[in-house]
């Protein structure tokens, strides 16, 4: 069985493809931006990584969304709702979590089918 690692470093890979599934690492936006800007940037990164893996947002199976403060839930959802592939919404869960730095507002992790 082959494993393809995309944008791999010593600590982690941004994506791993195995057995027809691509697993993305948690994606975050530029520190210091508001939740809307960070979500927009995160979803652009998701699009880019999925394309590198031979997939796209219509093939997302699951999405984990972490917000540093649930007060940003509506702002994140406004961007998500405009981005998600219509008719192909993944199973998704959202939680509030302390992220790697207080400058991060949103982190999103997706799993998708390749091909």
N, C-alpha and C positions, 0 to 999 in steps of 0.2 A: 504494500500500500504506500502510495506516495503522499508526501506532505509538502505543500508549497507555502513558504513563508514570504510575506510581502512587507517590504520596508522593515527588515529585521535588524535589530541591534543586539547588544550584549544583554540587555535586561528584558526586552520584549519585542514582539513583532506587532505591526499595526493591523495585520490580518493574517490569518492562517486558513488555507484551503485543504480540506481532507474529505475524501469520500463524497464529493459533490456538494459540500457545505462550506461556506465561508463564514468564519468567526472574526468579527472585528473587535479590536481593543476599544476601550472607552475613549471616545472622542470629546475633546473640550475646545472651546473657543479661546480667543485671545484674552488674557487676564485683564480685568478692569472694565471690559465692555458690559453693557446691560444684558439682561436675559434674552431679549429679542435679538440683539446682534450676535451674541454667543450661539444661540440656537441656529440662526441662519448660517453661521460659519461651520458649526458642527455638522449640519445636514449636508453642506457642500463637501465636507471631508468624507462623510459617509458615501455620497454619490461617487466621489473620486476613487475611493478604495474599492467600492463594489465594482466599478468599471475595470480597475486593475485586475480584479479577481475573475472577471467574466460574468458579472451579475449586474443587477440594478435594483432600484427600490421596489419594483413590482414583485420581486422575488423574496422580499424580507419575510422571514418566518416569525421572529420575535424581536422586540425592542425593549430594552431596559432604559428608562429615563430617570436620571437622578437630578434633583434640583437642590441647591443649597438651602433654599428657603421656599416653602410652599406659597409664599406671597407672589412668587414668579411663575406659578403654575399656569395661569391664564395667558401670560405673555409667551411662554414656551409653547403652549397649545395653539395659539394663534399662528405661529410660524409653522408648527408641525402640520396643522390642518391644511395649510396651503401647499405643503410639500408632499405629503403622503400620497401614494399612488391610489387614485380613486378606484374602488372596487377590489383593492388588494391590501387593505389595512392589515398589518400584522397583529398577532397577539402582543399586547403591550402592557407593561406595568410601570408605575411611576412611584418614586419614593423620595423622601427628603433625607439628605445625607450630608455630612460634613465632607467636602471634597478636598483634593490635595492641597489647595491653597484657598484662602478666603476670597481671592479674586475670581475664582471660577464659580459661575452661577448654574451651569448646566453640563451634564455629562451624559452621553448616549452610547449605548452598546447594542449592536445588532448582529443577528445571525440570519443568513440568507442562503438560498439555493443558487448554485452556480449553473450557468448554461441557459 
